[in-house]
Protein backbone atom coordinates (compact mmCIF):
# COMPACT_ATOMS: atom_id res chain seq x y z
CA UNK A 1 0.00 0.00 0.00
CA UNK A 2 2.83 2.40 0.85
CA UNK A 3 4.56 1.66 -2.46
CA UNK A 4 1.38 2.46 -4.42
CA UNK A 5 0.83 5.69 -2.46
CA UNK A 6 4.43 6.88 -2.95
CA UNK A 7 4.28 5.97 -6.67
CA UNK A 8 1.09 8.03 -7.09
CA UNK A 9 2.70 10.97 -5.28
CA UNK A 10 5.73 10.80 -7.59
CA UNK A 11 3.49 10.70 -10.66
CA UNK A 12 1.47 13.71 -9.46
CA UNK A 13 4.63 15.70 -8.63
CA UNK A 14 6.18 14.82 -11.99
CA UNK A 15 3.00 15.86 -13.80
CA UNK A 16 2.83 19.17 -11.94
CA UNK A 17 6.49 19.87 -12.73
CA UNK A 18 5.90 19.22 -16.42
CA UNK A 19 2.87 21.53 -16.42
CA UNK A 20 4.51 24.39 -14.53
CA UNK A 21 7.98 24.45 -16.09
CA UNK A 22 6.92 24.98 -19.75
CA UNK A 23 4.67 27.88 -18.73
CA UNK A 24 7.49 29.50 -16.75
CA UNK A 25 9.98 29.12 -19.58
CA UNK A 26 7.50 30.43 -22.13
CA UNK A 27 6.67 33.50 -20.06
CA UNK A 28 10.23 34.62 -19.41
CA UNK A 29 12.72 34.45 -22.22
CA UNK A 30 15.67 35.08 -19.91
CA UNK A 31 15.98 32.98 -16.75
CA UNK A 32 16.01 34.82 -13.43
CA UNK A 33 19.48 35.42 -12.04
CA UNK A 34 18.39 34.32 -8.56
CA UNK A 35 17.04 31.03 -9.90
CA UNK A 36 20.15 30.33 -11.97
CA UNK A 37 22.39 31.10 -8.98
CA UNK A 38 20.38 28.66 -6.87
CA UNK A 39 20.70 26.01 -9.57
CA UNK A 40 24.49 26.54 -9.77
CA UNK A 41 24.80 26.24 -5.99
CA UNK A 42 22.75 23.03 -6.04
CA UNK A 43 24.85 21.51 -8.81
CA UNK A 44 28.07 22.52 -6.99
CA UNK A 45 26.93 20.82 -3.82
CA UNK A 46 25.99 17.71 -5.79
CA UNK A 47 29.28 17.82 -7.67
CA UNK A 48 31.30 18.07 -4.45
CA UNK A 49 29.70 15.00 -2.93
CA UNK A 50 31.39 11.76 -3.80
CA UNK A 51 29.49 8.90 -5.42
CA UNK A 52 29.47 6.79 -2.24
CA UNK A 53 28.33 9.62 0.02
CA UNK A 54 24.77 10.62 0.70
CA UNK A 55 23.39 14.14 0.48
CA UNK A 56 22.24 16.24 3.44
CA UNK A 57 18.71 14.83 3.41
CA UNK A 58 20.02 11.27 3.69
CA UNK A 59 19.25 10.31 0.09
CA UNK A 60 21.59 9.09 -2.59
CA UNK A 61 22.83 11.87 -4.90
CA UNK A 62 20.93 12.16 -8.18
CA UNK A 63 22.26 13.07 -11.58
CA UNK A 64 21.48 16.67 -12.45
CA UNK A 65 19.17 17.18 -15.41
CA UNK A 66 19.84 19.81 -18.00
CA UNK A 67 16.68 21.88 -18.39
CA UNK A 68 15.91 23.02 -21.90
CA UNK A 69 13.28 25.59 -22.66
CA UNK A 70 10.30 23.87 -24.21
CA UNK A 71 9.03 25.73 -27.25
CA UNK A 72 5.28 26.03 -27.41
CA UNK A 73 3.50 25.94 -30.72
CA UNK A 74 0.72 28.50 -31.07
CA UNK A 75 -2.09 27.31 -33.26
CA UNK A 76 -4.99 29.25 -34.69
CA UNK A 77 -8.40 28.59 -33.14
CA UNK A 78 -10.35 26.66 -35.81
CA UNK A 79 -13.60 28.32 -34.71
CA UNK A 80 -12.38 31.91 -35.17
CA UNK A 81 -13.72 33.50 -38.36
CA UNK A 82 -11.25 33.92 -41.20
CA UNK A 83 -12.58 37.40 -41.92
CA UNK A 84 -11.23 39.95 -39.45
CA UNK A 85 -13.40 41.28 -36.65
CA UNK A 86 -12.82 44.88 -37.64
CA UNK A 87 -15.70 47.29 -37.98
CA UNK A 88 -17.76 46.71 -41.10
CA UNK A 89 -20.12 49.14 -42.79
CA UNK A 90 -23.23 47.57 -41.25
CA UNK A 91 -21.99 47.80 -37.67
CA UNK A 92 -23.13 50.83 -35.67
CA UNK A 93 -20.45 52.41 -33.42
CA UNK A 94 -21.14 53.17 -29.76
CA UNK A 95 -20.48 56.93 -29.95
CA UNK A 96 -22.14 58.81 -32.80
CA UNK A 97 -21.83 62.53 -33.51
CA UNK A 98 -24.75 64.69 -32.32
CA UNK A 99 -27.57 65.84 -34.58
CA UNK A 100 -28.21 64.83 -38.17
CA UNK A 101 -24.57 63.82 -38.64
CA UNK A 102 -25.12 60.93 -36.20
CA UNK A 103 -28.16 59.40 -37.93
CA UNK A 104 -27.67 55.89 -39.30
CA UNK A 105 -29.86 55.19 -42.33
CA UNK A 106 -30.74 51.60 -41.39
CA UNK A 107 -32.13 52.69 -37.99
CA UNK A 108 -34.29 55.56 -39.24
CA UNK A 109 -38.07 55.43 -39.25
CA UNK A 110 -39.93 57.65 -41.70
CA UNK A 111 -42.75 59.38 -39.80
CA UNK A 112 -43.94 61.90 -42.37
CA UNK A 113 -43.23 64.07 -45.40
CA UNK A 114 -44.08 67.77 -45.59
CA UNK A 115 -44.08 70.11 -48.57
CA UNK A 116 -42.62 73.45 -47.51
CA UNK A 117 -41.83 76.73 -49.26
CA UNK A 118 -38.15 75.72 -49.56
CA UNK A 119 -38.82 72.20 -50.81
CA UNK A 120 -39.74 68.83 -49.34
CA UNK A 121 -38.98 67.96 -45.70
CA UNK A 122 -38.84 64.39 -44.37
CA UNK A 123 -39.75 63.80 -40.73
CA UNK A 124 -37.73 60.87 -39.37
CA UNK A 125 -37.06 59.43 -35.93
CA UNK A 126 -34.16 57.39 -34.55
CA UNK A 127 -34.36 54.43 -32.12
CA UNK A 128 -34.19 56.84 -29.15
CA UNK A 129 -37.46 58.42 -30.42
CA UNK A 130 -35.83 61.75 -31.30
CA UNK A 131 -37.38 63.49 -34.28
CA UNK A 132 -35.34 65.10 -37.07
CA UNK A 133 -36.31 67.10 -40.16
CA UNK A 134 -34.29 66.16 -43.23
CA UNK A 135 -33.95 68.02 -46.51
CA UNK A 136 -32.45 66.92 -49.81
CA UNK A 137 -28.64 66.95 -49.63
CA UNK A 138 -28.41 66.56 -45.83
CA UNK A 139 -25.36 64.55 -44.79
CA UNK A 140 -25.96 61.65 -42.38
CA UNK A 141 -23.51 59.32 -40.61
CA UNK A 142 -23.41 56.69 -43.34
CA UNK A 143 -24.76 58.53 -46.36
CA UNK A 144 -26.88 61.45 -47.51
CA UNK A 145 -30.46 62.29 -48.49
CA UNK A 146 -30.82 62.00 -52.30
CA UNK A 147 -34.45 62.76 -53.06
CA UNK A 148 -37.67 63.35 -51.16
CA UNK A 149 -41.04 62.68 -52.81
CA UNK A 150 -44.55 62.59 -51.32
CA UNK A 151 -44.39 58.77 -51.03
CA UNK A 152 -40.76 58.02 -50.11
CA UNK A 153 -37.30 59.26 -49.21
CA UNK A 154 -34.27 58.03 -51.16
CA UNK A 155 -30.87 57.79 -49.43
CA UNK A 156 -27.38 57.21 -50.88
CA UNK A 157 -25.70 54.92 -48.33
CA UNK A 158 -21.95 54.28 -48.20
CA UNK A 159 -20.19 51.63 -46.13
CA UNK A 160 -17.67 48.81 -46.19
CA UNK A 161 -18.23 45.10 -46.73
CA UNK A 162 -16.59 42.34 -44.67
CA UNK A 163 -13.35 42.63 -46.66
CA UNK A 164 -13.05 46.41 -46.29
CA UNK A 165 -14.17 47.22 -49.84
CA UNK A 166 -16.21 50.43 -50.23
CA UNK A 167 -19.88 49.71 -50.97
CA UNK A 168 -22.44 52.26 -52.14
CA UNK A 169 -26.15 51.61 -52.50
CA UNK A 170 -29.50 53.33 -52.84
CA UNK A 171 -31.94 52.89 -49.94
CA UNK A 172 -35.54 53.96 -50.23
CA UNK A 173 -37.81 54.35 -47.21
CA UNK A 174 -41.50 54.56 -48.04
CA UNK A 175 -44.01 56.48 -45.96
CA UNK A 176 -46.64 53.74 -46.35
CA UNK A 177 -44.75 50.48 -46.91
CA UNK A 178 -46.52 47.79 -48.90
CA UNK A 179 -47.26 44.45 -47.15
CA UNK A 180 -44.09 42.42 -46.61
CA UNK A 181 -41.83 45.46 -46.96
CA UNK A 182 -39.86 46.62 -43.94
CA UNK A 183 -40.63 50.18 -42.81
C-alpha positions in Angstrom: 0.0 0.0 0.0 2.8 2.4 0.8 4.6 1.7 -2.5 1.4 2.5 -4.4 0.8 5.7 -2.5 4.4 6.9 -3.0 4.3 6.0 -6.7 1.1 8.0 -7.1 2.7 11.0 -5.3 5.7 10.8 -7.6 3.5 10.7 -10.7 1.5 13.7 -9.5 4.6 15.7 -8.6 6.2 14.8 -12.0 3.0 15.9 -13.8 2.8 19.2 -11.9 6.5 19.9 -12.7 5.9 19.2 -16.4 2.9 21.5 -16.4 4.5 24.4 -14.5 8.0 24.5 -16.1 6.9 25.0 -19.7 4.7 27.9 -18.7 7.5 29.5 -16.7 10.0 29.1 -19.6 7.5 30.4 -22.1 6.7 33.5 -20.1 10.2 34.6 -19.4 12.7 34.5 -22.2 15.7 35.1 -19.9 16.0 33.0 -16.7 16.0 34.8 -13.4 19.5 35.4 -12.0 18.4 34.3 -8.6 17.0 31.0 -9.9 20.1 30.3 -12.0 22.4 31.1 -9.0 20.4 28.7 -6.9 20.7 26.0 -9.6 24.5 26.5 -9.8 24.8 26.2 -6.0 22.7 23.0 -6.0 24.8 21.5 -8.8 28.1 22.5 -7.0 26.9 20.8 -3.8 26.0 17.7 -5.8 29.3 17.8 -7.7 31.3 18.1 -4.5 29.7 15.0 -2.9 31.4 11.8 -3.8 29.5 8.9 -5.4 29.5 6.8 -2.2 28.3 9.6 0.0 24.8 10.6 0.7 23.4 14.1 0.5 22.2 16.2 3.4 18.7 14.8 3.4 20.0 11.3 3.7 19.2 10.3 0.1 21.6 9.1 -2.6 22.8 11.9 -4.9 20.9 12.2 -8.2 22.3 13.1 -11.6 21.5 16.7 -12.4 19.2 17.2 -15.4 19.8 19.8 -18.0 16.7 21.9 -18.4 15.9 23.0 -21.9 13.3 25.6 -22.7 10.3 23.9 -24.2 9.0 25.7 -27.2 5.3 26.0 -27.4 3.5 25.9 -30.7 0.7 28.5 -31.1 -2.1 27.3 -33.3 -5.0 29.2 -34.7 -8.4 28.6 -33.1 -10.3 26.7 -35.8 -13.6 28.3 -34.7 -12.4 31.9 -35.2 -13.7 33.5 -38.4 -11.3 33.9 -41.2 -12.6 37.4 -41.9 -11.2 40.0 -39.4 -13.4 41.3 -36.7 -12.8 44.9 -37.6 -15.7 47.3 -38.0 -17.8 46.7 -41.1 -20.1 49.1 -42.8 -23.2 47.6 -41.3 -22.0 47.8 -37.7 -23.1 50.8 -35.7 -20.5 52.4 -33.4 -21.1 53.2 -29.8 -20.5 56.9 -29.9 -22.1 58.8 -32.8 -21.8 62.5 -33.5 -24.8 64.7 -32.3 -27.6 65.8 -34.6 -28.2 64.8 -38.2 -24.6 63.8 -38.6 -25.1 60.9 -36.2 -28.2 59.4 -37.9 -27.7 55.9 -39.3 -29.9 55.2 -42.3 -30.7 51.6 -41.4 -32.1 52.7 -38.0 -34.3 55.6 -39.2 -38.1 55.4 -39.3 -39.9 57.7 -41.7 -42.8 59.4 -39.8 -43.9 61.9 -42.4 -43.2 64.1 -45.4 -44.1 67.8 -45.6 -44.1 70.1 -48.6 -42.6 73.4 -47.5 -41.8 76.7 -49.3 -38.2 75.7 -49.6 -38.8 72.2 -50.8 -39.7 68.8 -49.3 -39.0 68.0 -45.7 -38.8 64.4 -44.4 -39.8 63.8 -40.7 -37.7 60.9 -39.4 -37.1 59.4 -35.9 -34.2 57.4 -34.6 -34.4 54.4 -32.1 -34.2 56.8 -29.2 -37.5 58.4 -30.4 -35.8 61.7 -31.3 -37.4 63.5 -34.3 -35.3 65.1 -37.1 -36.3 67.1 -40.2 -34.3 66.2 -43.2 -33.9 68.0 -46.5 -32.4 66.9 -49.8 -28.6 66.9 -49.6 -28.4 66.6 -45.8 -25.4 64.5 -44.8 -26.0 61.6 -42.4 -23.5 59.3 -40.6 -23.4 56.7 -43.3 -24.8 58.5 -46.4 -26.9 61.5 -47.5 -30.5 62.3 -48.5 -30.8 62.0 -52.3 -34.5 62.8 -53.1 -37.7 63.3 -51.2 -41.0 62.7 -52.8 -44.5 62.6 -51.3 -44.4 58.8 -51.0 -40.8 58.0 -50.1 -37.3 59.3 -49.2 -34.3 58.0 -51.2 -30.9 57.8 -49.4 -27.4 57.2 -50.9 -25.7 54.9 -48.3 -21.9 54.3 -48.2 -20.2 51.6 -46.1 -17.7 48.8 -46.2 -18.2 45.1 -46.7 -16.6 42.3 -44.7 -13.4 42.6 -46.7 -13.0 46.4 -46.3 -14.2 47.2 -49.8 -16.2 50.4 -50.2 -19.9 49.7 -51.0 -22.4 52.3 -52.1 -26.2 51.6 -52.5 -29.5 53.3 -52.8 -31.9 52.9 -49.9 -35.5 54.0 -50.2 -37.8 54.3 -47.2 -41.5 54.6 -48.0 -44.0 56.5 -46.0 -46.6 53.7 -46.4 -44.8 50.5 -46.9 -46.5 47.8 -48.9 -47.3 44.4 -47.2 -44.1 42.4 -46.6 -41.8 45.5 -47.0 -39.9 46.6 -43.9 -40.6 50.2 -42.8 
